Amino acid sequence: MPGDRGYISFEDINFDNHADIAVTTSLGAANLYLDYWVYSEEQKRYVKVGNYPVFKLQPDTQTLTTEVRLNAAQYDRKAYQWRGLELVVVE
């Protein structure tokens, strides 16, 4: 719809060369959250990872970063890496 910022994504967020799925769940004035699923080759199905702010992919370090605006002057920034099918905060 015009002006709608929500979306469905099929980016490979765990860097395994399989398309993963992300669906917008909430949208505020400054922050966008999505539910994420990654494809598990072992299980032959998509596995839910959880609800996170929109990820920015850093393929060179295989890191995902997020930035959440807390108020006019503050942001919460995090970096994640994969440990199997689980995301772990690294920064």
N, C-alpha and C positions, 0 to 999 in steps of 0.2 A: 504494500500500500504506500502511497506517497508519504514521505516523511517518516516512515517506519524504520527503526534502526535494528529491529530484531532480525535474526536470520538462522539458517541451518548451514553448518560448515562440514566439509568432508576432508579437511586437512589431516595430514599424517602427523599427529602431535607427539607420538612416541618414537618417531624416526625409524620405523621398521619396514617402510615401503608398503604399508597397507593403509588405505583410507580409514580414518576414524570419524566419529560423528560428534558434533556439538550443536545444541539447540538452545536458543535464548530462553531463559526462564524469568528474568526480571531486568527491567531497564529503568534506571533513574535518570535524573538530570545529568549526572556526571559518570555514573558507573553502569557497566553492562555485565551481567552474570549469565553463565551457560551451564547446562548439564553436559558432561563429557563422557563418551564411551570410546574405548579402544578395542581394536580387533585382536582377539587372542587366537593365534594360529594353533596353539595347543588345544584349546577348548572348541575351536571352530565356531566361535560366536563373539558378539560384542559384549564387553564387560564394562559396567558403569564405574567410572573413576570418581565422580562426584560433581559438586557444583562449585565453580570457581569463576573469578573475574576472567574476562577475555584474555587468552594467552597470546603472547608474542613469542614466536619461535626463534631460537638461536641455534640453527643446525650445526654450526661449527663447534659448539660446546655441548650440543645435545641438551640444552637448557630451555626451560619455559619461564618467561617472566610475566609478572602481573603488576599493575599499578592501580590502586584504588584511591580515589580522592576522598579524604576524610573531612576536609573543610576548605575554605578559600586558600589556606596557606600550607596545608599538610597533606602528604600522600603516604600511603603504606605500599612499599615496593617489596616484592619477594621474587626469589628465583627458585625453581624446582628442577630436580632431575629424577629420572626413573630408576626405581629399584624393582625390577620385575614389572608387575602391573600396578605398583604403588608409587605415588609422587612423594618426594621427600624435599623439604625446604633446605636449600643449600646456602642462602644468604639471608 
